[in-house]
Amino acid sequence: MDRRRALGVALAAASACGYGSGPLFAKSVYGAGLDWLALLYWRFLLAGLLVWAWALLVPANRAALRRLPRRRLVALLGLGAFFVGNAGTYYAALEYISASLASLIVYMYPALVAVLSIRFGNGLHGRRPWTALGIVTTGVVLTLGGIETHAELIGLVLIVVSPCLYAVYIILAARLAGERRGETASERTGGIGAETRPAVASALMISATFVVVALLAVATGEPTVPWRVPGGAWYGLAGIAVFSTALAISAFYAGTARIGAAQAALVSTVEPVWTITLATILFGERLSPVQLVGGLLVLVGVIVAQTTPGATTSAVVEEA
């Protein structure tokens, strides 16, 4: 493995660990008395400030921002607003179910993306995508069948909806980057990469996500000023903003630039393993044997989908 590819794999893995730490940070935020909406408000406010600082510090990013067409600007903002659905359902679900179970169920999204891409993106050919979907569905059923008796139905519904929304979000983001049916963004741009620099795209999308969340937070009387936030919540909020949002997004884009989107998604399957390991160490959470089998099937389905011939896309060469 050459140095560039090794660095790409390391960045994708670091991104997955960042995302996977999110539900664990969230537990401390909830324990301090904040709910999921307040968490999202501070998550995207703090992360947005960090990402914008990075975007504006790099001259190439500033130039790309100035050249950004108005139509693409609106599309990026709209996609950011759509992301509220995924983030909201995920973190709301964590108030009702364990971090380990949430991580396992959410990781059905790579297989869903692989299947959706047959129609809306760089399609995967053959029977494997459908086989992957069947494996993942079976895994989710087993995971839900062995669930803890104290888990509430609303939490299960929310955590199943979340990856479905995220899969749609990824397809829309890929099309916005330039991907079309049977053709990757890199192929359409002659190897240049995404049509919008990743740092600029993420800064705009996070901003739109924050605006929607902020409106909801203000309307419902959430603590939107620092002095109303319990002192014990700041550690978790900072962790989610820095590691599970700003750095995770940046690392994923940088990793994708080196090894391609499909391979980066495959490497990201370390996320549930990371989450479960930390949850076991920090919170003493345990999964039943049935849930472990279900989780294993989810990961197998992801791997089957991502190793389908045609799943590996050309590497995106534009840096974050």
NUGUPA-369049 format. One line per 4 residues: for each residue x, y, z of N, C-alpha, C, CB. Coordinates in steps of 0.02 Angstrom, whole numbers, padded with zeros to 5 digits. Glycine has a CB too. Example, Ala and Ser with C-alpha at 12.3 -4.5 7.8 and 13.67 -1.06 7.14 Angstrom:
! NUGUPA-369049
00660:-00284:00390:00615:-00225:00390:00660:-00165:00390:00565:-00224:00452  00642:-00112:00354:00684:-00053:00357:00645:00002:00394:00704:-00030:00286
***
This chain:
! NUGUPA-369049
00042:-00060:00000:00000:00000:00000:00044:00062:00000:-00048:00000:00062  00034:00107:-00050:00074:00167:-00054:00055:00216:00002:00067:00200:-00122  00098:00266:00010:00088:00313:00066:00023:00351:00060:00147:00361:00069  00006:00372:-00001:-00056:00411:-00011:-00117:00370:00009:-00061:00434:-00084
-00119:00307:-00013:-00176:00264:00003:-00179:00249:00077:-00173:00199:-00038  -00120:00236:00108:-00118:00221:00179:-00145:00280:00220:-00047:00204:00201  -00126:00341:00199:-00151:00400:00234:-00226:00407:00226:-00115:00463:00209  -00251:00392:00166:-00323:00395:00153:-00362:00347:00197:-00337:00380:00081
-00337:00286:00203:-00369:00237:00246:-00368:00260:00319:-00334:00168:00240  -00311:00287:00341:-00306:00311:00410:-00355:00368:00423:-00234:00334:00425  -00362:00414:00375:-00408:00470:00383:-00481:00447:00386:-00399:00520:00327  -00498:00399:00342:-00566:00373:00343:-00581:00337:00408:-00576:00324:00284
-00533:00299:00433:-00542:00265:00497:-00548:00315:00555:-00484:00217:00511  -00508:00368:00553:-00512:00420:00604:-00580:00454:00602:-00456:00471:00595  -00605:00466:00543:-00672:00496:00535:-00725:00451:00566:-00687:00509:00462  -00721:00386:00551:-00770:00339:00578:-00768:00338:00654:-00758:00269:00551
-00708:00340:00683:-00702:00341:00756:-00731:00406:00784:-00629:00334:00777  -00723:00461:00748:-00751:00524:00770:-00827:00521:00771:-00728:00581:00725  -00856:00497:00716:-00928:00490:00713:-00953:00440:00766:-00950:00467:00644  -00916:00386:00774:-00936:00334:00822:-00932:00356:00894:-00893:00274:00813
-00894:00408:00908:-00890:00434:00976:-00949:00480:00993:-00825:00473:00986  -00986:00502:00942:-01041:00548:00952:-01093:00524:01001:-01074:00561:00887  -01120:00463:00994:-01171:00441:01042:-01146:00435:01113:-01198:00374:01020  -01081:00423:01121:-01053:00418:01189:-01047:00487:01220:-00984:00383:01188
-01026:00536:01181:-01026:00605:01206:-01097:00627:01222:-00994:00653:01154  -01145:00605:01181:-01214:00625:01191:-01242:00601:01258:-01258:00599:01134  -01221:00543:01280:-01246:00517:01343:-01230:00564:01401:-01217:00447:01357  -01170:00593:01400:-01151:00640:01454:-01191:00705:01448:-01076:00654:01452
-01207:00726:01387:-01247:00786:01377:-01317:00775:01404:-01250:00806:01303  -01346:00718:01388:-01413:00702:01413:-01413:00695:01489:-01439:00637:01380  -01360:00667:01515:-01356:00659:01587:-01352:00725:01624:-01296:00617:01604  -01327:00778:01589:-01323:00844:01620:-01389:00882:01616:-01269:00885:01586
-01438:00854:01580:-01504:00886:01578:-01525:00915:01512:-01506:00938:01629  -01483:00914:01461:-01503:00939:01395:-01536:00884:01354:-01442:00968:01358  -01578:00904:01307:-01609:00855:01263:-01576:00856:01195:-01685:00867:01257  -01602:00817:01148:-01570:00809:01083:-01569:00873:01042:-01605:00755:01043
-01620:00915:01048:-01622:00977:01009:-01570:01027:01033:-01692:01008:01012  -01563:01033:01098:-01511:01077:01125:-01442:01052:01105:-01516:01083:01202  -01434:00986:01106:-01370:00956:01086:-01353:00974:01014:-01372:00879:01094  -01403:00967:00969:-01390:00983:00899:-01376:01057:00889:-01450:00962:00857
-01409:01099:00926:-01397:01171:00920:-01324:01186:00934:-01443:01211:00969  -01298:01164:00990:-01229:01179:01007:-01179:01139:00965:-01217:01165:01081  -01199:01080:00944:-01156:01040:00900:-01141:01077:00836:-01188:00972:00885  -01192:01100:00802:-01182:01131:00737:-01159:01203:00742:-01246:01128:00697
-01173:01236:00797:-01146:01304:00806:-01071:01301:00814:-01179:01338:00868  -01047:01259:00861:-00975:01254:00873:-00938:01225:00813:-00962:01212:00935  -00967:01172:00783:-00934:01141:00726:-00933:01188:00666:-00969:01076:00706  -00987:01226:00657:-00989:01273:00602:-00935:01326:00607:-01057:01306:00599
-00924:01351:00667:-00871:01400:00678:-00803:01371:00660:-00872:01425:00750  -00791:01309:00680:-00727:01277:00666:-00717:01266:00591:-00721:01211:00703  -00769:01240:00558:-00763:01225:00486:-00756:01289:00445:-00823:01185:00462  -00793:01341:00463:-00786:01404:00427:-00716:01434:00436:-00840:01454:00450
-00689:01427:00496:-00621:01452:00507:-00572:01417:00460:-00600:01442:00581  -00580:01350:00454:-00535:01312:00410:-00546:01331:00337:-00547:01237:00419  -00609:01339:00317:-00623:01356:00247:-00594:01425:00228:-00698:01355:00235  -00598:01472:00274:-00576:01540:00259:-00500:01549:00266:-00611:01589:00304
-00468:01503:00303:-00396:01508:00310:-00358:01485:00249:-00374:01468:00370  -00389:01443:00208:-00356:01415:00148:-00373:01457:00087:-00377:01341:00137  -00324:01488:00055:-00338:01531:-00003:-00380:01497:-00058:-00273:01555:-00032  -00365:01433:-00072:-00402:01399:-00125:-00476:01392:-00107:-00372:01329:-00138
-00490:01382:-00043:-00560:01378:-00021:-00595:01445:-00029:-00563:01354:00051  -00560:01499:-00011:-00590:01565:-00018:-00606:01580:-00092:-00544:01619:00011  -00559:01560:-00136:-00570:01572:-00207:-00630:01531:-00233:-00507:01555:-00247  -00635:01468:-00209:-00690:01425:-00230:-00757:01453:-00205:-00680:01354:-00203
-00757:01482:-00146:-00818:01511:-00118:-00840:01571:-00160:-00806:01532:-00044  -00792:01611:-00182:-00809:01670:-00223:-00836:01649:-00291:-00748:01715:-00231  -00812:01593:-00317:-00834:01570:-00384:-00898:01528:-00382:-00779:01530:-00416  -00923:01513:-00324:-00979:01468:-00318:-01042:01496:-00351:-00993:01453:-00244
-01071:01461:-00399:-01133:01485:-00432:-01190:01489:-00382:-01152:01438:-00490  -01236:01535:-00393:-01291:01545:-00346:-01335:01482:-00342:-01333:01604:-00368  -01346:01449:-00398:-01388:01389:-00397:-01358:01335:-00354:-01399:01363:-00468  -01292:01326:-00359:-01259:01275:-00319:-01258:01295:-00245:-01187:01263:-00343
-01251:01359:-00231:-01255:01384:-00163:-01322:01366:-00131:-01244:01460:-00160  -01376:01378:-00167:-01443:01362:-00142:-01450:01287:-00131:-01497:01387:-00191  -01423:01248:-00178:-01428:01175:-00172:-01391:01149:-00110:-01401:01141:-00235  -01332:01176:-00097:-01293:01156:-00039:-01329:01174:00026:-01224:01188:-00040
-01358:01233:00027:-01396:01254:00087:-01457:01210:00097:-01416:01328:00081  -01491:01193:00042:-01549:01150:00048:-01531:01081:00073:-01584:01144:-00019  -01474:01055:00049:-01452:00989:00071:-01433:00990:00146:-01392:00966:00030  -01404:01046:00167:-01388:01053:00238:-01451:01053:00281:-01349:01116:00250
-01503:01087:00257:-01566:01087:00293:-01596:01017:00296:-01616:01136:00260  -01590:00980:00243:-01616:00911:00241:-01580:00867:00292:-01608:00881:00171  -01517:00881:00305:-01477:00841:00352:-01505:00843:00423:-01405:00865:00352  -01545:00894:00438:-01575:00898:00505:-01617:00836:00520:-01619:00962:00511
-01650:00809:00468:-01691:00750:00479:-01650:00690:00504:-01726:00731:00415  -01593:00679:00472:-01550:00624:00493:-01521:00635:00563:-01493:00615:00444  -01492:00695:00573:-01461:00710:00638:-01513:00710:00694:-01425:00777:00636  -01572:00738:00680:-01623:00742:00732:-01649:00674:00753:-01680:00784:00707
-01664:00631:00704:-01690:00565:00722:-01638:00523:00758:-01714:00528:00659  -01574:00531:00738:-01521:00491:00770:-01512:00511:00843:-01456:00500:00732  -01502:00575:00855:-01488:00596:00924:-01550:00595:00968:-01458:00666:00924  -01609:00601:00938:-01670:00592:00978:-01677:00519:00999:-01732:00615:00937
-01658:00473:00955:-01663:00402:00971:-01618:00383:01029:-01645:00360:00910  -01560:00418:01035:-01513:00401:01089:-01542:00415:01158:-01450:00440:01079  -01597:00452:01162:-01629:00462:01226:-01669:00401:01248:-01675:00523:01223  -01679:00354:01202:-01722:00297:01216:-01688:00229:01209:-01781:00298:01171
-01632:00225:01172:-01598:00161:01162:-01524:00169:01175:-01611:00133:01091  -01488:00112:01179:-01417:00114:01194:-01376:00137:01135:-01394:00045:01217  -01316:00162:01150:-01271:00185:01097:-01249:00127:01053:-01209:00219:01128  -01239:00068:01082:-01218:00010:01043:-01270:-00010:00992:-01202:-00049:01089
-01332:-00015:01014:-01386:-00036:00970:-01397:00017:00915:-01451:-00047:01009  -01393:00080:00934:-01401:00134:00885:-01348:00129:00831:-01398:00202:00919  -01286:00115:00851:-01232:00111:00803:-01242:00053:00754:-01165:00103:00839  -01265:-00003:00779:-01275:-00061:00736:-01330:-00049:00684:-01292:-00123:00778
-01386:-00022:00707:-01442:-00012:00661:-01427:00042:00609:-01505:00006:00700  -01395:00096:00631:-01380:00150:00585:-01335:00126:00528:-01346:00208:00622  -01293:00076:00542:-01245:00055:00491:-01275:00010:00437:-01189:00020:00523  -01341:00014:00429:-01372:-00014:00369:-01367:00034:00310:-01445:-00032:00383
-01347:00098:00324:-01349:00148:00271:-01301:00135:00213:-01336:00215:00299  -01240:00108:00223:-01198:00098:00164:-01229:00049:00114:-01131:00072:00185  -01263:-00003:00138:-01295:-00049:00092:-01354:-00015:00056:-01320:-00112:00130  -01390:00027:00092:-01445:00063:00060:-01419:00110:00006:-01484:00103:00113
-01363:00142:00020:-01333:00186:-00030:-01312:00146:-00091:-01271:00223:00000  -01284:00087:-00080:-01262:00045:-00136:-01322:00026:-00180:-01227:-00018:-00111  -01378:00012:-00149:-01437:-00007:-00187:-01467:00053:-00223:-01490:-00039:-00141  -01473:00110:-00188:-01501:00170:-00218:-01458:00194:-00277:-01507:00225:-00166
-01393:00183:-00273:-01349:00207:-00325:-01360:00171:-00391:-01276:00200:-00304  -01392:00113:-00389:-01407:00077:-00451:-01452:00119:-00495:-01441:00009:-00436  -01497:00155:-00464:-01545:00196:-00501:-01524:00269:-00507:-01613:00192:-00469  -01493:00295:-00455:-01481:00367:-00452:-01408:00388:-00455:-01511:00394:-00390
-01362:00341:-00455:-01292:00360:-00455:-01251:00315:-00500:-01264:00358:-00386  -01188:00304:-00480:-01144:00260:-00517:-01163:00188:-00500:-01068:00274:-00501  -01207:00159:-00539:-01240:00097:-00521:-01194:00038:-00509:-01289:00079:-00573  -01215:-00005:-00463:-01180:-00068:-00450:-01216:-00122:-00489:-01179:-00084:-00373
-01179:-00164:-00523:-01209:-00212:-00568:-01211:-00282:-00538:-01170:-00214:-00633  -01258:-00322:-00560:-01265:-00390:-00536:-01313:-00397:-00478:-01198:-00415:-00515  -01312:-00455:-00446:-01360:-00470:-00393:-01336:-00450:-00323:-01375:-00544:-00394  -01273:-00435:-00317:-01246:-00422:-00250:-01280:-00366:-00211:-01173:-00406:-00255
-01297:-00310:-00243:-01330:-00257:-00205:-01395:-00281:-00173:-01344:-00198:-00249  -01434:-00320:-00211:-01497:-00345:-00183:-01484:-00397:-00129:-01541:-00376:-00239  -01433:-00437:-00138:-01414:-00484:-00086:-01393:-00447:-00023:-01357:-00530:-00110  -01355:-00394:-00031:-01333:-00354:00026:-01393:-00325:00063:-01287:-00298:00003
-01442:-00300:00026:-01500:-00272:00058:-01537:-00324:00099:-01547:-00241:00006  -01542:-00385:00072:-01575:-00439:00108:-01537:-00457:00172:-01581:-00500:00064  -01471:-00460:00167:-01430:-00476:00226:-01438:-00423:00280:-01356:-00483:00207  -01434:-00359:00259:-01440:-00305:00307:-01509:-00304:00340:-01427:-00237:00274
-01561:-00315:00299:-01629:-00317:00327:-01637:-00372:00378:-01681:-00326:00271  -01610:-00431:00362:-01611:-00487:00410:-01574:-00469:00473:-01582:-00550:00378  -01516:-00437:00466:-01478:-00417:00524:-01515:-00368:00569:-01412:-00386:00503  -01549:-00320:00538:-01588:-00272:00577:-01645:-00306:00614:-01616:-00216:00532
-01679:-00353:00580:-01734:-00390:00612:-01708:-00429:00673:-01768:-00438:00562  -01651:-00462:00665:-01623:-00499:00722:-01602:-00452:00778:-01563:-00540:00699  -01574:-00395:00759:-01553:-00347:00810:-01613:-00321:00849:-01516:-00288:00778  -01667:-00306:00814:-01727:-00282:00848:-01760:-00338:00887:-01776:-00253:00797
-01755:-00401:00862:-01786:-00457:00896:-01754:-00472:00963:-01783:-00518:00853  -01690:-00453:00971:-01656:-00467:01034:-01647:-00405:01076:-01590:-00498:01022  -01690:-00355:01065:-01679:-00291:01098:-01694:-00293:01172:-01721:-00238:01066  -01665:-00247:01210:-01676:-00243:01282:-01749:-00227:01296:-01630:-00191:01315
-01777:-00254:01348:-01848:-00245:01363:-01863:-00173:01383:-01869:-00292:01419  -01814:-00134:01406:-01828:-00066:01427:-01828:-00016:01370:-01778:-00045:01479  -01808:-00037:01310:-01805:00009:01253:-01876:00027:01232:-01767:-00023:01195  -01886:00090:01213:-01952:00113:01193:-01960:00111:01117:-01964:00184:01219
-02022:00099:01096:-02036:00091:01024:-02016:00153:00985:-02110:00076:01014  -02028:00212:01013:-02011:00273:00977:-01937:00277:00961:-02032:00334:01018  -01895:00252:01006:-01823:00251:00994:-01806:00206:00936:-01786:00230:01056  -01838:00149:00931:-01826:00102:00876:-01847:00132:00809:-01863:00035:00888
-01905:00164:00809:-01929:00194:00747:-01881:00249:00724:-02001:00224:00757  -01860:00292:00770:-01815:00347:00753:-01749:00322:00725:-01803:00391:00814  -01721:00270:00756:-01655:00247:00736:-01656:00208:00671:-01625:00204:00791  -01714:00183:00651:-01720:00150:00586:-01731:00203:00532:-01778:00099:00586
-01768:00256:00548:-01780:00310:00500:-01715:00347:00484:-01833:00359:00527  -01672:00356:00534:-01611:00395:00526:-01567:00372:00469:-01572:00393:00590  -01548:00308:00464:-01505:00287:00409:-01539:00291:00341:-01480:00218:00420  -01605:00284:00340:-01642:00291:00277:-01635:00363:00251:-01716:00272:00286
-01643:00412:00296:-01635:00481:00276:-01563:00495:00257:-01657:00528:00333  -01516:00465:00294:-01445:00477:00279:-01426:00449:00212:-01401:00447:00334  -01454:00392:00193:-01440:00362:00128:-01464:00408:00072:-01474:00293:00122  -01523:00437:00081:-01549:00485:00031:-01504:00546:00028:-01622:00505:00048
-01483:00569:00086:-01438:00627:00090:-01373:00614:00051:-01422:00645:00163  -01344:00555:00059:-01282:00539:00025:-01292:00538:-00050:-01254:00472:00050  -01347:00509:-00073:-01361:00507:-00145:-01368:00578:-00172:-01425:00466:-00158  -01405:00621:-00137:-01413:00690:-00159:-01347:00727:-00159:-01464:00726:-00114
-01306:00715:-00107:-01240:00748:-00104:-01196:00725:-00161:-01207:00733:-00037  -01198:00660:-00178:-01157:00634:-00233:-01178:00665:-00299:-01162:00557:-00236  -01244:00672:-00309:-01267:00703:-00371:-01248:00777:-00374:-01343:00696:-00377  -01250:00810:-00316:-01230:00880:-00314:-01156:00887:-00329:-01247:00911:-00246
-01117:00837:-00309:-01045:00839:-00322:-01029:00825:-00395:-01009:00788:-00278  -01079:00797:-00432:-01069:00785:-00503:-01082:00714:-00525:-01000:00802:-00520  -01096:00669:-00478:-01108:00599:-00497:-01176:00591:-00530:-01104:00554:-00435  -01178:00549:-00583:-01240:00534:-00618:-01243:00458:-00629:-01244:00572:-00685
-01299:00436:-00652:-01308:00364:-00662:-01255:00336:-00708:-01379:00349:-00690  -01217:00288:-00683:-01164:00257:-00722:-01100:00297:-00729:-01190:00242:-00788  -01094:00353:-00693:-01036:00396:-00701:-01021:00431:-00635:-01047:00447:-00757  -00960:00426:-00611:-00941:00458:-00548:-00927:00532:-00558:-00880:00424:-00517
-00925:00570:-00503:-00909:00641:-00507:-00839:00651:-00536:-00914:00673:-00438  -00792:00609:-00516:-00723:00615:-00540:-00719:00603:-00615:-00677:00566:-00503  -00758:00555:-00640:-00758:00541:-00711:-00789:00598:-00751:-00796:00475:-00725  -00842:00628:-00723:-00875:00683:-00758:-00833:00746:-00760:-00942:00698:-00725
-00789:00754:-00711:-00748:00814:-00709:-00678:00802:-00735:-00744:00841:-00637  -00667:00745:-00767:-00602:00730:-00796:-00547:00720:-00744:-00582:00785:-00841  -00566:00694:-00686:-00517:00680:-00634:-00505:00737:-00586:-00453:00661:-00664  -00541:00793:-00597:-00531:00851:-00552:-00559:00836:-00483:-00564:00913:-00581
-00613:00798:-00480:-00645:00781:-00416:-00714:00812:-00410:-00602:00804:-00358  -00735:00826:-00349:-00801:00855:-00337:-00806:00924:-00369:-00815:00859:-00262  -00866:00941:-00392:-00876:01005:-00425:-00872:01064:-00377:-00942:01006:-00461  -00878:01051:-00312:-00870:01102:-00261:-00820:01077:-00210:-00938:01119:-00226
-00772:01117:-00191:-00722:01096:-00143:-00755:01072:-00078:-00673:01154:-00128  -00732:01016:-00051:-00764:00987:00008:-00769:01034:00068:-00726:00926:00029  -00717:01073:00081:-00718:01118:00138:-00773:01171:00131:-00651:01152:00148  -00780:01197:00070:-00832:01247:00057:-00901:01216:00063:-00823:01278:-00012
-00910:01156:00033:-00975:01122:00035:-00995:01107:00107:-00972:01058:-00006  -00949:01081:00146:-00967:01062:00215:-00982:01123:00257:-00910:01022:00247  -00945:01178:00246:-00958:01239:00285:-01028:01266:00271:-00906:01293:00268  -01048:01265:00208:-01114:01290:00190:-01169:01244:00215:-01120:01298:00114
-01159:01179:00209:-01211:01132:00231:-01220:01134:00307:-01194:01061:00208  -01164:01137:00343:-01169:01141:00416:-01204:01205:00437:-01099:01137:00448  -01191:01260:00401:-01224:01323:00417:-01300:01317:00409:-01197:01379:00372  -01321:01286:00354:-01393:01278:00342:-01424:01233:00395:-01406:01250:00272
-01388:01180:00412:-01413:01135:00465:-01422:01173:00530:-01366:01076:00475  -01373:01214:00546:-01377:01252:00608:-01436:01300:00608:-01312:01290:00620  -01448:01334:00552:-01503:01382:00550:-01570:01348:00565:-01506:01417:00480  -01581:01291:00533:-01644:01255:00545:-01649:01233:00618:-01650:01194:00498
-01596:01205:00644:-01595:01182:00714:-01605:01241:00761:-01530:01145:00730  -01573:01298:00746:-01578:01357:00788:-01650:01383:00791:-01532:01412:00764  -01684:01383:00734:-01753:01404:00733:-01797:01360:00776:-01780:01405:00661  -01786:01295:00771:-01824:01247:00813:-01807:01257:00887:-01808:01175:00791
-01743:01268:00901:-01722:01276:00971:-01752:01338:01002:-01646:01278:00975  -01751:01393:00966:-01779:01456:00991:-01855:01449:01001:-01763:01514:00944  -01888:01417:00953:-01960:01409:00956:-01983:01367:01015:-01986:01379:00892  -01941:01320:01036:-01959:01274:01090:-01927:01293:01157:-01940:01204:01073
-01892:01350:01158:-01864:01374:01221:-01803:01337:01245:-01915:01370:01273  -01764:01307:01199:-01703:01272:01218:-01650:01322:01241:-01677:01230:01159  -01601:01300:01281:-01547:01345:01303:-01500:01363:01245:-01507:01313:01361  -01508:01422:01218:-01468:01443:01161:-01416:01496:01180:-01513:01470:01107
-01407:01507:01244:-01355:01552:01269:-01312:01513:01318:-01385:01617:01302  -01247:01526:01320:-01201:01485:01360:-01220:01479:01434:-01133:01513:01356  -01244:01531:01465:-01257:01529:01536:-01317:01486:01555:-01268:01598:01562  -01356:01465:01505:-01412:01419:01519:-01393:01346:01511:-01470:01436:01474
-01332:01334:01489:-01308:01265:01478:-01277:01240:01543:-01258:01261:01419  -01298:01182:01568:-01267:01154:01629:-01193:01143:01618:-01301:01088:01648  -01154:01157:01670:-01081:01151:01665:-01059:01081:01644:-01050:01168:01730  -01096:01030:01668:-01076:00961:01652:-01088:00941:01580:-01113:00914:01696
-01123:00983:01541:-01138:00965:01472:-01084:00988:01423:-01204:00996:01452  -01042:01034:01444:-00995:01064:01397:-00943:01015:01370:-00959:01121:01429  -00923:00967:01412:-00874:00917:01388:-00902:00877:01330:-00853:00870:01446  -00963:00853:01339:-00994:00814:01286:-01009:00855:01224:-01058:00784:01310
-01032:00917:01233:-01046:00961:01176:-00983:00976:01137:-01079:01025:01200  -00929:00991:01172:-00865:01005:01139:-00840:00944:01101:-00813:01029:01190  -00847:00885:01132:-00825:00823:01099:-00863:00810:01035:-00833:00765:01146  -00929:00818:01038:-00970:00807:00978:-00953:00857:00924:-01045:00811:00996
-00945:00920:00942:-00932:00973:00893:-00863:00964:00861:-00936:01041:00926  -00813:00950:00902:-00745:00946:00876:-00731:00879:00842:-00694:00958:00932  -00740:00824:00879:-00721:00759:00854:-00774:00726:00809:-00706:00713:00912  -00838:00733:00828:-00891:00697:00792:-00923:00738:00737:-00944:00676:00841
-00901:00799:00727:-00930:00840:00674:-00875:00873:00632:-00977:00894:00703  -00841:00922:00660:-00792:00960:00620:-00734:00915:00596:-00763:01017:00662  -00700:00882:00642:-00644:00840:00622:-00666:00778:00583:-00604:00819:00683  -00722:00749:00603:-00746:00689:00569:-00763:00703:00497:-00808:00660:00605
-00797:00760:00484:-00814:00778:00415:-00751:00793:00375:-00862:00839:00415  -00706:00831:00404:-00644:00849:00369:-00602:00788:00353:-00603:00898:00411  -00596:00743:00401:-00556:00683:00390:-00587:00638:00337:-00547:00644:00455  -00654:00634:00337:-00687:00591:00287:-00676:00618:00217:-00762:00585:00303
-00684:00684:00209:-00673:00713:00143:-00601:00704:00121:-00692:00787:00143  -00554:00715:00167:-00483:00708:00149:-00466:00636:00133:-00439:00733:00206  -00495:00589:00170:-00484:00518:00155:-00514:00499:00088:-00514:00475:00210  -00575:00523:00075:-00607:00509:00011:-00567:00536:-00048:-00678:00539:00010
-00535:00594:-00037:-00493:00622:-00090:-00436:00576:-00109:-00466:00690:-00068  -00415:00534:-00064:-00357:00491:-00076:-00377:00420:-00099:-00315:00486:-00014  -00433:00393:-00074:-00448:00323:-00090:-00516:00315:-00123:-00446:00282:-00027  -00555:00368:-00131:-00619:00362:-00163:-00675:00351:-00113:-00618:00305:-00213
-00736:00370:-00133:-00793:00368:-00088:-00812:00297:-00066:-00852:00400:-00121  -00812:00249:-00113:-00833:00181:-00095:-00785:00150:-00044:-00837:00137:-00157  -00720:00157:-00056:-00672:00128:-00009:-00674:00164:00058:-00602:00132:-00039  -00685:00229:00057:-00691:00266:00120:-00751:00242:00160:-00696:00342:00107
-00807:00229:00126:-00866:00203:00160:-00853:00134:00189:-00925:00201:00112  -00816:00093:00151:-00800:00026:00176:-00756:00030:00239:-00765:-00015:00122  -00706:00072:00237:-00663:00081:00296:-00704:00106:00356:-00606:00130:00281  -00756:00146:00342:-00797:00174:00395:-00837:00122:00434:-00844:00225:00366
-00838:00060:00411:-00873:00008:00448:-00840:-00007:00515:-00877:-00056:00406  -00782:00023:00528:-00752:00015:00595:-00791:00055:00647:-00679:00037:00594  -00835:00100:00624:-00872:00143:00671:-00912:00105:00723:-00918:00188:00633  -00956:00058:00704:-00994:00024:00757:-00950:-00017:00804:-01046:-00022:00726
-00896:-00045:00777:-00851:-00082:00820:-00820:-00035:00872:-00796:-00117:00778  -00799:00024:00849:-00771:00074:00894:-00822:00096:00947:-00748:00135:00854  -00884:00110:00925:-00936:00132:00971:-00951:00080:01024:-00999:00150:00933  -00959:00018:01001:-00976:-00037:01048:-00920:-00048:01097:-00991:-00101:01010
-00858:-00045:01073:-00801:-00054:01117:-00799:-00001:01172:-00736:-00054:01077  -00807:00062:01151:-00806:00116:01200:-00866:00113:01247:-00805:00184:01165  -00924:00095:01220:-00984:00090:01262:-00976:00035:01315:-01047:00075:01219  -00943:-00019:01295:-00931:-00073:01343:-00883:-00052:01398:-00903:-00134:01306
-00831:-00016:01378:-00780:00006:01426:-00808:00061:01473:-00718:00032:01390  -00843:00110:01444:-00864:00168:01482:-00931:00159:01518:-00868:00227:01437  -00978:00125:01486:-01045:00121:01514:-01067:00051:01533:-01094:00149:01466  -01026:00001:01520:-01043:-00067:01537:-01101:-00095:01496:-01060:-00071:01609
-01113:-00066:01436:-01168:-00091:01394:-01149:-00159:01365:-01184:-00040:01338  -01201:-00200:01357:-01191:-00267:01329:-01245:-00281:01278:-01191:-00320:01384  -01227:-00318:01225:-01276:-00340:01176:-01288:-00415:01185:-01251:-00325:01104  -01350:-00436:01174:-01366:-00507:01180:-01336:-00544:01120:-01444:-00517:01183
-01331:-00611:01124:-01305:-00650:01068:-01344:-00638:01003:-01305:-00723:01084  -01411:-00633:01009:-01452:-00621:00949:-01434:-00553:00918:-01526:-00623:00966  -01425:-00503:00959:-01407:-00437:00934:-01338:-00437:00902:-01410:-00385:00990  -01292:-00475:00931:-01225:-00479:00902:-01227:-00512:00833:-01178:-00519:00949
-01268:-00564:00826:-01276:-00597:00761:-01307:-00548:00711:-01319:-00661:00767  -01358:-00512:00734:-01389:-00462:00691:-01340:-00408:00669:-01448:-00431:00725  -01300:-00385:00717:-01251:-00334:00701:-01198:-00359:00652:-01217:-00310:00764  -01177:-00422:00661:-01129:-00452:00615:-01157:-00455:00544:-01109:-00521:00639
-01222:-00474:00539:-01253:-00477:00473:-01257:-00407:00441:-01323:-00507:00478  -01270:-00356:00482:-01271:-00288:00455:-01203:-00271:00424:-01289:-00237:00510  -01150:-00286:00460:-01082:-00272:00435:-01066:-00314:00373:-01030:-00284:00490  -01088:-00377:00373:-01076:-00420:00315:-01112:-00391:00254:-01100:-00493:00329
-01174:-00369:00264:-01212:-00339:00209:-01178:-00277:00182:-01282:-00322:00232  -01150:-00237:00227:-01114:-00177:00205:-01054:-00196:00162:-01090:-00136:00266  -01017:-00246:00185:-00957:-00267:00148:-00976:-00296:00080:-00916:-00318:00189  -01029:-00337:00078:-01052:-00365:00014:-01070:-00310:-00035:-01112:-00411:00025
-01106:-00259:-00010:-01127:-00204:-00053:-01066:-00165:-00079:-01174:-00158:-00016  -01019:-00151:-00035:-00963:-00108:-00053:-00910:-00144:-00094:-00932:-00079:00008  -00911:-00212:-00095:-00863:-00249:-00135:-00893:-00274:-00200:-00836:-00307:-00095  -00953:-00251:-00215:-00983:-00267:-00280:-00942:-00238:-00337:-01056:-00241:-00283
-00930:-00275:-00390:-00894:-00247:-00447:-00928:-00183:-00470:-00891:-00297:-00505  -00888:-00129:-00475:-00915:-00064:-00494:-00925:-00019:-00435:-00979:-00073:-00531  -00918:-00047:-00373:-00930:-00005:-00315:-00873:00043:-00303:-00941:-00048:-00254  -00813:00023:-00323:-00755:00065:-00311:-00752:00120:-00362:-00690:00024:-00313
-00756:00181:-00340:-00756:00237:-00384:-00686:00265:-00393:-00803:00291:-00359  -00678:00305:-00443:-00614:00339:-00453:-00601:00385:-00395:-00613:00378:-00519  -00538:00389:-00375:-00521:00430:-00317:-00535:00503:-00331:-00448:00420:-00298  -00562:00537:-00283:-00572:00609:-00287:-00506:00642:-00270:-00630:00634:-00239
-00481:00684:-00312:-00415:00710:-00301:-00415:00779:-00269:-00377:00712:-00365  -00474:00809:-00264:-00475:00876:-00234:-00468:00870:-00159:-00540:00914:-00252  -00425:00910:-00130:-00413:00907:-00059:-00460:00951:-00021:-00341:00927:-00043  -00473:00932:00043:-00515:00974:00086:-00475:01033:00111:-00543:00934:00145
***
